[in-house]
Amino acid sequence: MVIIWIGIGIGLLIAIILIKKIFTTSAKTSFKIGIRCQRCGYKTNGLKCPRCENASDHQRWR
């Protein structure tokens, strides 16, 4: 019985935190994924940049 009360308490705590988070974030805030590489500007669709990755590998062995 005690485990049930602990579970209910934890569930309510998580629900309160999430509801507070919903009200405090702006409606204009969005989830962003970097489509382009920050170093060279090559389109990567959120993946690792093949240009910069190969360049750093090449520079490592020099």
Contact map, one row per residue, 1 for C-alpha under 8 A:
11111000000000000000000000000000000000000000000000000000000000
11111100000000000000000000000000000000000000000000000000000000
11111110000000000000000000000000000000000000000000000000000000
11111111000000000000000000000000000000000000000000000000000000
11111111100000000000000000000000000000000000000000000000000000
01111111110000000000000000000000000000000000000000000000000000
00111111111000000000000000000000000000000000000000000000000000
00011111111100000000000000000000000000000000000000000000000000
00001111111110000000000000000000000000000000000000000000000000
00000111111111000000000000000000000000000000000000000000000000
00000011111111100000000000000000000000000000000000000000000000
00000001111111110000000000000000000000000000000000000000000000
00000000111111111000000000000000000000000000000000000000000000
00000000011111111100000000000000000000000000000000000000000000
00000000001111111110000000000000000000000000000000000000000000
00000000000111111111000000000000000000000000000000000000000000
00000000000011111111100000000000000000000000000000000000000000
00000000000001111111110000000000000000000000000000000000000000
00000000000000111111111000000000000000000000000000000000000000
00000000000000011111111100000000000000000000000000000000000000
00000000000000001111111110000000000000000000000000000000000000
00000000000000000111111110000000000000000000000000000000000000
00000000000000000011111111000000000000000000000000000000000000
00000000000000000001111111000000000000000000000000000000000000
00000000000000000000111111101000000000000000000000000000000000
00000000000000000000001111111000000000000000000000000000000000
00000000000000000000000011111000000000000000000000000000000000
00000000000000000000000001111100000000000000000000000000000000
00000000000000000000000011111110000000000000000000000000000000
00000000000000000000000000011111000000000000000000000000000000
00000000000000000000000000001111100000000000000000000000000000
00000000000000000000000000000111110000000000000000000000000000
00000000000000000000000000000011111000000000110000000000000000
00000000000000000000000000000001111110000000110000000000000000
00000000000000000000000000000000111110000011110000000000000000
00000000000000000000000000000000011111001111110000000000000000
00000000000000000000000000000000011111111111000110000000000000
00000000000000000000000000000000000111111000000000000000000000
00000000000000000000000000000000000011111000000000010000000000
00000000000000000000000000000000000011111100000000010000000000
00000000000000000000000000000000000111111110000000000000000000
00000000000000000000000000000000000110011111000010100000000000
00000000000000000000000000000000001110001111100000000000000000
00000000000000000000000000000000001110000111111110000000000000
00000000000000000000000000000000111100000011111000000000000000
00000000000000000000000000000000111100000001111100000000000000
00000000000000000000000000000000000000000001111110000000000000
00000000000000000000000000000000000010000001011111001000000000
00000000000000000000000000000000000010000101001111111000000000
00000000000000000000000000000000000000000000000111111100000000
00000000000000000000000000000000000000000100000011111110000000
00000000000000000000000000000000000000110000000011111111000000
00000000000000000000000000000000000000000000000111111111100000
00000000000000000000000000000000000000000000000001111111110000
00000000000000000000000000000000000000000000000000111111111000
00000000000000000000000000000000000000000000000000011111111100
00000000000000000000000000000000000000000000000000001111111110
00000000000000000000000000000000000000000000000000000111111111
00000000000000000000000000000000000000000000000000000011111111
00000000000000000000000000000000000000000000000000000001111111
00000000000000000000000000000000000000000000000000000000111111
00000000000000000000000000000000000000000000000000000000011111
